[in-house]
Each structure stands twice: as C-alpha cells, then as structure tokens.
Amino acid sequence: MRAIIHPARLSDFLDILEAGSIRAAARLSGTSQPALTKSLRRLEAELGVPLFDRKPTGVVPTPYGQALARRARAVRHELRLAGDEIAALAGGPPGSVAFGIGTASAILLVPAVTTQLRCQYPELRIRIREGLPHTLLPLLRDHSLDFFLGARMAETADPAIRFQALFNSQRCVVVRRGHPMARVKSLAELRGAEWLSLPALPVLEPAAAWAGMARQMVECESVQSFAALLAASDMIGLVSRRLVENEIARGHVVELRLRDALPVFRVGLYQRADSPPSPAAAAAMRILSQRARRVFGDSSSLTALPR
C-alpha cells in the first residue's frame, strides 16, 4: 500500500532540506527541533526509506530525498498558486511573483515593469532574479521562479517548458571613443582583437568562425563592469544595440559600421506548460511582454527566424 503523505510533514521536509539542518530549519520556521525531528521520522517511516544522511554539519538528501524534493516543491508551488488565486477572487491581496530576467533586459525593462506592477498591485511581493537562461531554467523547473525572460536556447526541448517569443535581439559591435579600430568596416579587420561581451551572446561564436579572429573573450555579468572595461581598454565590445543607443548618441562609444551581418537571436518568456500561472504572475508576464515589445519592437519581426 502506497503511503499518503501529510502536507504538514511535506512542508517540514522542505524546511529541513532548504535550511540544511534540523536545527536551522527549526530556527527559521519557528518550530521546535524535537517537533521537526519527529515529523521527519514519521515521514521516513511512512515512505519506508531514509530521506537524509545525517552529517556533523547538517543533513544531505539521499536519492530518495532528492526525488521527493522535486515533487514536494511542485506541490508547495501549486498550493501557493491556489491560495493566491482564491485570495484574488475574494478581493484579497495578490500574493507574490518571482521572475528571472537577463542582464540587458533587466536594465531596459525592470524599472518600468516593476513600477507598473506596484501601481496596479501595491501589496504584491515581487522577487527578481537576474541571470542567464541556463541558470534560470532549473529555478523555473523546481518552481522557484514563476517565469523568466531570456534568449531561446536551441537545446531546450522540454515539453514541460513553454517558450513564447517576444522579440529579436539585435547586436552591435562597439569600441571606446578614440579607439584605433573605430573606422574598420569588416570582421576580418578585427582578427586578433580582444573581445568583451555580456554573457550568453552566441553571436560571437559564428562571428569568430567567419573571421578566425577572437583570441580571447572576457564575459561580464555586470553592465557597469562592461562599460568600465570598454572605456579603459582597446577591447571590442559586443552588446545589445538598444542597451548602448544612448551611449552611442552621446559619443561615449562608437558603433563599428561593419559590412558583415551579425546574427540575431530570439528572446521571449519561459514558463511551465503544466501549471497555469497565478493571477499575479499572469499580470507580470502581460506587463513585461507589452513593455518588451515597446522597447525592442513588435513580434511581427520574428518571422525572420525559425521557431
């Protein structure tokens, strides 16, 4: 006979897992250590397997614990969504939303999106995680994020994840004002140059293959570090055109007018296909989509790329 897991014991299990020890979980949750220990022992007895290996520094999940954790997080997420949806229907507070976003998009979109969300839902709790698609995808899978905005990954073929394309990201090559290569017209002339890039820009790999040029690339996860390095060196920068339009207009950086066409790639929303979003998450996705299309262009331009 299969065990029926009590929701409270499932919650205690996740508290212990995420805190790393029973003592830390008790302190964070406000539950006594003996009560958490008893709850865990009962859960392990019901399942007939050990969920944690006890170590001097805390606990480590066994393979059984890891398997339970994946399901337990999904259960907790669905219960939270159900509570948020019922509260919204009853006219209560909208709950919370957690979403991820890439570096360039964060600079251009997050201030306006957050302001609009706060205006519409003053009591909404908002958590934003900045990162790359390959780091945000596991957080979406384990329900730590409701959705994220990022570049489409060719290797993503997970039926549990839905991707909605919003815009094509145009890249440009820039250098500091007064750079010795500010007037070059082709990628071939940049052979041997040192490249500077924000992360997750697959455009560099085909460009390097065309010209055999990039002997070194420095990746920055910070726009501020990118700008400082570009200004203080002879590195060649590869960046979203929309991100540097103001700097180009002010003359702080110069865009290279290359004859070579740099590839573009598709950016859009990732969300789980097996779980409808909460009202708050749906509102956040709608606002983010509208703002992204306003900043980066209408989705009709997406026909240039395969789906």
LUMRO-796640 format. One line per field, with one value per residue (C-alpha): residue number from 1; residue in one letter; chain; x, y, z. Coordinates in pm, 1 decimal. Layout:
num <- (NUM / ...);
residuo <- (A / ...);
cadena <- (A / ...);
east <- (X / ...);
north <- (Y / ...);
up <- (Z / ...);
This chain:
num <- (1 / 2 / 3 / 4 / 5 / 6 / 7 / 8 / 9 / 10 / 11 / 12 / 13 / 14 / 15 / 16 / 17 / 18 / 19 / 20 / 21 / 22 / 23 / 24 / 25 / 26 / 27 / 28 / 29 / 30 / 31 / 32 / 33 / 34 / 35 / 36 / 37 / 38 / 39 / 40 / 41 / 42 / 43 / 44 / 45 / 46 / 47 / 48 / 49 / 50 / 51 / 52 / 53 / 54 / 55 / 56 / 57 / 58 / 59 / 60 / 61 / 62 / 63 / 64 / 65 / 66 / 67 / 68 / 69 / 70 / 71 / 72 / 73 / 74 / 75 / 76 / 77 / 78 / 79 / 80 / 81 / 82 / 83 / 84 / 85 / 86 / 87 / 88 / 89 / 90 / 91 / 92 / 93 / 94 / 95 / 96 / 97 / 98 / 99 / 100 / 101 / 102 / 103 / 104 / 105 / 106 / 107 / 108 / 109 / 110 / 111 / 112 / 113 / 114 / 115 / 116 / 117 / 118 / 119 / 120 / 121 / 122 / 123 / 124 / 125 / 126 / 127 / 128 / 129 / 130 / 131 / 132 / 133 / 134 / 135 / 136 / 137 / 138 / 139 / 140 / 141 / 142 / 143 / 144 / 145 / 146 / 147 / 148 / 149 / 150 / 151 / 152 / 153 / 154 / 155 / 156 / 157 / 158 / 159 / 160 / 161 / 162 / 163 / 164 / 165 / 166 / 167 / 168 / 169 / 170 / 171 / 172 / 173 / 174 / 175 / 176 / 177 / 178 / 179 / 180 / 181 / 182 / 183 / 184 / 185 / 186 / 187 / 188 / 189 / 190 / 191 / 192 / 193 / 194 / 195 / 196 / 197 / 198 / 199 / 200 / 201 / 202 / 203 / 204 / 205 / 206 / 207 / 208 / 209 / 210 / 211 / 212 / 213 / 214 / 215 / 216 / 217 / 218 / 219 / 220 / 221 / 222 / 223 / 224 / 225 / 226 / 227 / 228 / 229 / 230 / 231 / 232 / 233 / 234 / 235 / 236 / 237 / 238 / 239 / 240 / 241 / 242 / 243 / 244 / 245 / 246 / 247 / 248 / 249 / 250 / 251 / 252 / 253 / 254 / 255 / 256 / 257 / 258 / 259 / 260 / 261 / 262 / 263 / 264 / 265 / 266 / 267 / 268 / 269 / 270 / 271 / 272 / 273 / 274 / 275 / 276 / 277 / 278 / 279 / 280 / 281 / 282 / 283 / 284 / 285 / 286 / 287 / 288 / 289 / 290 / 291 / 292 / 293 / 294 / 295 / 296 / 297 / 298 / 299 / 300 / 301 / 302 / 303 / 304 / 305 / 306 / 307);
residuo <- (M / R / A / I / I / H / P / A / R / L / S / D / F / L / D / I / L / E / A / G / S / I / R / A / A / A / R / L / S / G / T / S / Q / P / A / L / T / K / S / L / R / R / L / E / A / E / L / G / V / P / L / F / D / R / K / P / T / G / V / V / P / T / P / Y / G / Q / A / L / A / R / R / A / R / A / V / R / H / E / L / R / L / A / G / D / E / I / A / A / L / A / G / G / P / P / G / S / V / A / F / G / I / G / T / A / S / A / I / L / L / V / P / A / V / T / T / Q / L / R / C / Q / Y / P / E / L / R / I / R / I / R / E / G / L / P / H / T / L / L / P / L / L / R / D / H / S / L / D / F / F / L / G / A / R / M / A / E / T / A / D / P / A / I / R / F / Q / A / L / F / N / S / Q / R / C / V / V / V / R / R / G / H / P / M / A / R / V / K / S / L / A / E / L / R / G / A / E / W / L / S / L / P / A / L / P / V / L / E / P / A / A / A / W / A / G / M / A / R / Q / M / V / E / C / E / S / V / Q / S / F / A / A / L / L / A / A / S / D / M / I / G / L / V / S / R / R / L / V / E / N / E / I / A / R / G / H / V / V / E / L / R / L / R / D / A / L / P / V / F / R / V / G / L / Y / Q / R / A / D / S / P / P / S / P / A / A / A / A / A / M / R / I / L / S / Q / R / A / R / R / V / F / G / D / S / S / S / L / T / A / L / P / R);
cadena <- (A / A / A / A / A / A / A / A / A / A / A / A / A / A / A / A / A / A / A / A / A / A / A / A / A / A / A / A / A / A / A / A / A / A / A / A / A / A / A / A / A / A / A / A / A / A / A / A / A / A / A / A / A / A / A / A / A / A / A / A / A / A / A / A / A / A / A / A / A / A / A / A / A / A / A / A / A / A / A / A / A / A / A / A / A / A / A / A / A / A / A / A / A / A / A / A / A / A / A / A / A / A / A / A / A / A / A / A / A / A / A / A / A / A / A / A / A / A / A / A / A / A / A / A / A / A / A / A / A / A / A / A / A / A / A / A / A / A / A / A / A / A / A / A / A / A / A / A / A / A / A / A / A / A / A / A / A / A / A / A / A / A / A / A / A / A / A / A / A / A / A / A / A / A / A / A / A / A / A / A / A / A / A / A / A / A / A / A / A / A / A / A / A / A / A / A / A / A / A / A / A / A / A / A / A / A / A / A / A / A / A / A / A / A / A / A / A / A / A / A / A / A / A / A / A / A / A / A / A / A / A / A / A / A / A / A / A / A / A / A / A / A / A / A / A / A / A / A / A / A / A / A / A / A / A / A / A / A / A / A / A / A / A / A / A / A / A / A / A / A / A / A / A / A / A / A / A / A / A / A / A / A / A / A / A / A / A / A / A / A / A / A / A / A / A / A / A / A / A / A / A / A / A / A / A / A / A);
east <- (0.0 / 137.3 / 189.5 / -28.5 / 198.2 / 62.6 / 106.0 / 246.6 / 518.8 / 598.7 / 638.5 / 865.7 / 1075.2 / 1125.9 / 1212.9 / 1486.6 / 1610.5 / 1638.7 / 1787.0 / 2047.2 / 1988.4 / 1704.1 / 1837.5 / 1848.6 / 1503.7 / 1359.9 / 1508.3 / 1382.7 / 1035.1 / 969.6 / 906.6 / 1081.4 / 1367.8 / 1207.0 / 884.1 / 1069.5 / 1270.2 / 950.5 / 782.4 / 1079.0 / 1096.2 / 725.6 / 759.9 / 1055.9 / 862.3 / 559.1 / 772.0 / 997.0 / 1318.3 / 1575.0 / 1534.2 / 1852.3 / 2203.3 / 2299.0 / 2635.9 / 2823.1 / 2743.0 / 2378.8 / 2181.3 / 2223.5 / 1930.2 / 1953.8 / 1845.3 / 1500.4 / 1505.4 / 1608.0 / 1322.1 / 1072.3 / 1204.7 / 1124.9 / 763.8 / 732.1 / 834.1 / 575.3 / 306.1 / 401.9 / 403.8 / 58.5 / -83.5 / 62.2 / -89.9 / -426.0 / -415.8 / -317.1 / -591.3 / -861.9 / -744.1 / -756.1 / -1106.8 / -1216.2 / -1071.5 / -773.3 / -403.5 / -249.4 / 24.3 / 368.5 / 551.4 / 908.3 / 1060.5 / 1400.3 / 1548.4 / 1872.3 / 2121.8 / 2043.1 / 1668.0 / 1686.1 / 1838.2 / 1585.6 / 1266.8 / 1266.6 / 1223.6 / 910.7 / 765.6 / 813.3 / 665.9 / 355.2 / 314.8 / 342.0 / 85.7 / -164.6 / -89.2 / 50.9 / 60.8 / 224.3 / 552.6 / 799.5 / 1124.5 / 1350.5 / 1642.7 / 1891.2 / 2071.0 / 2129.1 / 1878.0 / 2081.1 / 2093.5 / 1727.7 / 1580.2 / 1642.4 / 1477.3 / 1172.8 / 1163.0 / 1171.7 / 910.3 / 1146.3 / 1050.2 / 709.0 / 865.0 / 1169.1 / 1265.2 / 1567.3 / 1722.0 / 1590.0 / 1819.9 / 1843.5 / 1889.6 / 1565.4 / 1317.0 / 1137.9 / 761.1 / 712.1 / 851.9 / 673.2 / 860.4 / 676.1 / 889.6 / 865.4 / 1140.9 / 1464.9 / 1774.7 / 1994.6 / 2362.5 / 2620.3 / 2997.1 / 3121.1 / 3451.3 / 3553.0 / 3575.6 / 3919.2 / 3977.9 / 4238.1 / 3992.2 / 3694.4 / 3682.2 / 3715.9 / 3449.2 / 3474.4 / 3511.9 / 3825.9 / 3999.8 / 3933.5 / 4134.8 / 4329.6 / 4128.8 / 4027.0 / 3652.2 / 3434.6 / 3082.3 / 2786.0 / 2709.4 / 2505.6 / 2582.4 / 2607.1 / 2654.4 / 3029.4 / 3092.2 / 2976.6 / 3141.9 / 3472.5 / 3434.2 / 3383.8 / 3693.9 / 3907.9 / 3967.7 / 3870.9 / 4175.4 / 4025.8 / 3684.6 / 3605.5 / 3246.9 / 3090.7 / 2773.5 / 2753.2 / 2671.7 / 2876.5 / 3186.3 / 3131.6 / 3118.8 / 3424.0 / 3636.7 / 3530.5 / 3620.8 / 3960.3 / 4086.3 / 4108.5 / 3864.2 / 3592.9 / 3250.3 / 2958.5 / 2628.6 / 2258.4 / 2213.5 / 1921.7 / 2136.1 / 2400.5 / 2194.2 / 2214.2 / 2589.9 / 2637.2 / 2428.4 / 2635.6 / 2957.0 / 3088.1 / 3117.5 / 3138.2 / 2948.6 / 3154.2 / 2977.6 / 3059.3 / 2962.9 / 2917.8 / 2568.8 / 2579.8 / 2330.7 / 2031.7 / 1865.5 / 1521.1 / 1418.8 / 1096.0 / 916.4 / 979.8 / 704.3 / 589.5 / 346.6 / 191.2 / 78.4 / -130.9 / 25.5 / -116.1 / -312.6 / -10.7 / 231.5 / -5.6 / -26.5 / 352.5 / 401.4 / 148.5 / 314.0 / 662.4 / 554.9 / 395.1 / 697.3 / 943.0 / 758.5 / 750.8 / 1125.8 / 1256.0 / 995.3 / 675.7 / 659.8 / 585.2 / 963.2 / 1004.7 / 923.7 / 1288.4 / 1389.1 / 1272.8 / 1056.2);
north <- (0.0 / 337.7 / 593.7 / 905.1 / 1197.3 / 1451.3 / 1808.1 / 1935.9 / 1670.5 / 1754.7 / 2117.9 / 2020.8 / 1808.4 / 2104.0 / 2335.2 / 2093.3 / 2042.4 / 2413.4 / 2507.1 / 2228.1 / 2105.8 / 2037.2 / 2299.1 / 2571.4 / 2473.5 / 2496.7 / 2841.9 / 2972.5 / 2819.7 / 2889.9 / 2519.1 / 2327.4 / 2099.3 / 1789.7 / 1852.2 / 1869.0 / 1558.1 / 1368.3 / 1486.2 / 1374.0 / 1033.4 / 975.5 / 1071.7 / 837.4 / 558.7 / 613.1 / 601.7 / 323.9 / 494.7 / 737.8 / 1089.0 / 1239.6 / 1132.0 / 1285.1 / 1464.0 / 1654.4 / 1981.5 / 1904.8 / 1682.4 / 1584.4 / 1443.1 / 1080.9 / 985.1 / 921.5 / 1267.5 / 1427.0 / 1253.6 / 1362.1 / 1719.1 / 1759.2 / 1657.1 / 1836.5 / 2170.2 / 2126.4 / 2050.5 / 2352.9 / 2574.2 / 2458.6 / 2510.2 / 2862.6 / 2936.5 / 2802.5 / 3022.9 / 3328.9 / 3267.5 / 3219.8 / 3529.3 / 3732.2 / 3608.0 / 3705.3 / 4054.1 / 3991.1 / 4073.8 / 3942.1 / 3732.4 / 3719.9 / 3678.3 / 3565.6 / 3604.6 / 3596.0 / 3820.4 / 3866.6 / 4146.4 / 4375.9 / 4322.6 / 4396.1 / 4738.5 / 4828.1 / 4669.6 / 4608.8 / 4969.3 / 5036.9 / 4687.2 / 4697.0 / 5046.7 / 4942.0 / 4624.6 / 4820.5 / 5072.2 / 4801.0 / 4573.0 / 4778.7 / 4476.9 / 4240.3 / 4085.0 / 4088.9 / 3891.3 / 3938.4 / 3709.8 / 3833.2 / 3561.0 / 3361.3 / 3115.1 / 2809.2 / 2926.2 / 3034.3 / 2723.4 / 2491.9 / 2752.1 / 2750.8 / 2371.5 / 2348.5 / 2627.5 / 2880.1 / 3115.5 / 3172.2 / 3261.2 / 3425.1 / 3633.6 / 3511.2 / 3412.8 / 3098.3 / 2802.3 / 2564.2 / 2267.1 / 2333.5 / 2065.6 / 2006.4 / 1953.6 / 2083.6 / 2425.7 / 2667.1 / 2940.7 / 3245.9 / 3454.3 / 3830.9 / 3998.0 / 3950.3 / 4080.4 / 4288.3 / 4305.7 / 4565.4 / 4591.1 / 4893.7 / 5044.9 / 5335.4 / 5680.3 / 5728.0 / 5353.6 / 5275.2 / 5041.1 / 5277.9 / 5300.1 / 4935.4 / 4801.3 / 4422.7 / 4146.6 / 4030.5 / 4353.3 / 4262.6 / 3940.5 / 3900.6 / 4161.9 / 4104.8 / 4080.3 / 4197.1 / 4064.0 / 4045.5 / 3677.0 / 3439.8 / 3603.3 / 3313.0 / 3571.4 / 3576.5 / 3213.2 / 3229.3 / 3569.5 / 3427.7 / 3129.5 / 3361.3 / 3565.2 / 3340.5 / 3644.6 / 3620.3 / 3505.1 / 3596.7 / 3694.9 / 3849.1 / 3799.9 / 4043.3 / 3972.2 / 4340.0 / 4621.2 / 4855.4 / 4633.3 / 4605.9 / 4984.8 / 5041.3 / 4782.8 / 4914.0 / 5270.9 / 5176.5 / 4934.8 / 4858.1 / 4567.6 / 4523.2 / 4517.6 / 4304.2 / 4417.5 / 4476.7 / 4781.5 / 4906.4 / 4889.4 / 5128.0 / 5357.2 / 5644.2 / 5599.1 / 5594.3 / 5911.9 / 6085.4 / 5983.8 / 5778.9 / 5471.2 / 5425.6 / 5157.9 / 4988.3 / 5012.9 / 4661.9 / 4519.3 / 4177.7 / 4097.6 / 3990.2 / 3717.9 / 3793.8 / 3567.8 / 3534.5 / 3644.3 / 3550.6 / 3422.5 / 3081.3 / 2935.0 / 2594.8 / 2427.4 / 2201.5 / 2469.0 / 2781.1 / 3099.2 / 3275.7 / 3597.3 / 3798.8 / 3607.2 / 3636.9 / 4013.3 / 4041.0 / 3846.0 / 4064.1 / 4386.1 / 4257.1 / 4142.7 / 4477.5 / 4671.2 / 4443.4 / 4486.7 / 4861.4 / 4877.5 / 4611.8 / 4606.0 / 4428.7 / 4049.7 / 4070.1 / 4097.9 / 3742.9 / 3588.8 / 3627.6 / 3344.2 / 2982.0 / 2895.0);
up <- (0.0 / -102.4 / 173.5 / 179.1 / 264.6 / 510.2 / 373.8 / 704.9 / 706.9 / 345.1 / 444.7 / 736.7 / 499.6 / 264.1 / 553.5 / 663.8 / 308.4 / 233.4 / 570.5 / 556.9 / 910.7 / 1151.6 / 1393.7 / 1127.3 / 997.8 / 1349.6 / 1396.5 / 1060.5 / 1080.7 / 1447.3 / 1511.8 / 1787.6 / 1691.6 / 1854.6 / 1661.7 / 1328.3 / 1412.4 / 1497.6 / 1176.3 / 964.9 / 1133.8 / 1075.7 / 709.9 / 663.3 / 838.0 / 612.5 / 299.2 / 426.6 / 309.1 / 457.5 / 321.0 / 463.6 / 550.9 / 883.9 / 879.0 / 1154.1 / 975.7 / 895.5 / 661.1 / 295.3 / 94.1 / -13.2 / -368.1 / -215.6 / -61.3 / -390.2 / -571.2 / -305.1 / -313.8 / -683.9 / -627.4 / -294.5 / -442.0 / -716.0 / -456.8 / -247.0 / -555.9 / -667.5 / -317.1 / -312.2 / -652.9 / -538.8 / -230.0 / -432.3 / -687.6 / -426.9 / -238.1 / -560.4 / -640.6 / -289.5 / -330.8 / -105.7 / -154.8 / -479.8 / -313.3 / -472.6 / -802.6 / -870.5 / -1215.1 / -1382.6 / -1649.1 / -1844.1 / -1780.4 / -2074.4 / -2044.4 / -1672.6 / -1736.0 / -2004.6 / -1870.8 / -1496.6 / -1370.7 / -1579.0 / -1529.6 / -1152.5 / -1127.5 / -1321.9 / -1116.7 / -792.4 / -914.6 / -1004.5 / -707.7 / -417.0 / -184.4 / -433.0 / -316.5 / -607.3 / -631.8 / -936.3 / -1020.6 / -1281.1 / -1473.2 / -1788.1 / -1935.0 / -1839.5 / -1476.0 / -1462.5 / -1625.8 / -1325.0 / -1099.2 / -1325.8 / -1326.4 / -946.0 / -911.5 / -753.7 / -1040.4 / -1196.1 / -1534.5 / -1686.1 / -1988.4 / -2180.5 / -2511.8 / -2673.1 / -2617.2 / -2910.9 / -2679.0 / -2487.8 / -2592.4 / -2263.7 / -2307.1 / -1952.1 / -2053.1 / -2286.5 / -2474.3 / -2610.2 / -2846.5 / -2796.8 / -2998.0 / -3188.8 / -3015.2 / -3243.7 / -3155.8 / -3248.4 / -3216.6 / -3022.0 / -2910.5 / -2691.7 / -2843.5 / -2999.8 / -3045.2 / -3317.3 / -3489.3 / -3481.0 / -3862.0 / -3962.6 / -4198.3 / -4170.8 / -3916.1 / -4097.1 / -3991.5 / -3626.3 / -3643.0 / -3319.7 / -3127.1 / -2767.6 / -2724.9 / -2439.8 / -2403.6 / -2176.0 / -2109.6 / -2322.9 / -2655.6 / -2902.8 / -3179.6 / -3105.8 / -3190.5 / -3554.7 / -3592.7 / -3469.8 / -3702.8 / -4001.0 / -3945.4 / -3721.3 / -3505.7 / -3140.8 / -2946.6 / -2613.4 / -2484.8 / -2147.7 / -2027.5 / -1780.6 / -1588.8 / -1496.6 / -1735.8 / -1516.2 / -1545.7 / -1921.1 / -1959.7 / -1738.9 / -1923.6 / -2262.6 / -2166.9 / -2021.9 / -2288.2 / -2659.6 / -2628.4 / -2889.1 / -2728.1 / -2838.5 / -2691.3 / -2747.7 / -2969.7 / -2759.0 / -2445.9 / -2582.0 / -2805.8 / -2557.2 / -2511.7 / -2890.8 / -2924.1 / -2654.8 / -2826.3 / -2533.5 / -2755.2 / -3132.1 / -3321.8 / -3589.5 / -3925.7 / -4040.3 / -4377.5 / -4215.6 / -4090.2 / -3727.5 / -3634.0 / -3416.8 / -3167.1 / -3023.5 / -2675.3 / -2502.0 / -2196.3 / -2046.2 / -1828.1 / -1713.0 / -1952.5 / -1687.8 / -1442.7 / -1508.9 / -1368.8 / -1067.3 / -1135.5 / -1019.8 / -1243.6 / -1540.8 / -1484.7 / -1456.7 / -1781.1 / -1960.2 / -1843.5 / -1923.2 / -2270.4 / -2351.3 / -2229.7 / -2415.4 / -2743.8 / -2693.0 / -2629.0 / -2867.8 / -3142.3 / -3239.4 / -3258.5 / -3632.8 / -3685.6 / -3556.9 / -3894.6 / -3991.6 / -3756.9 / -3732.7 / -3438.5);
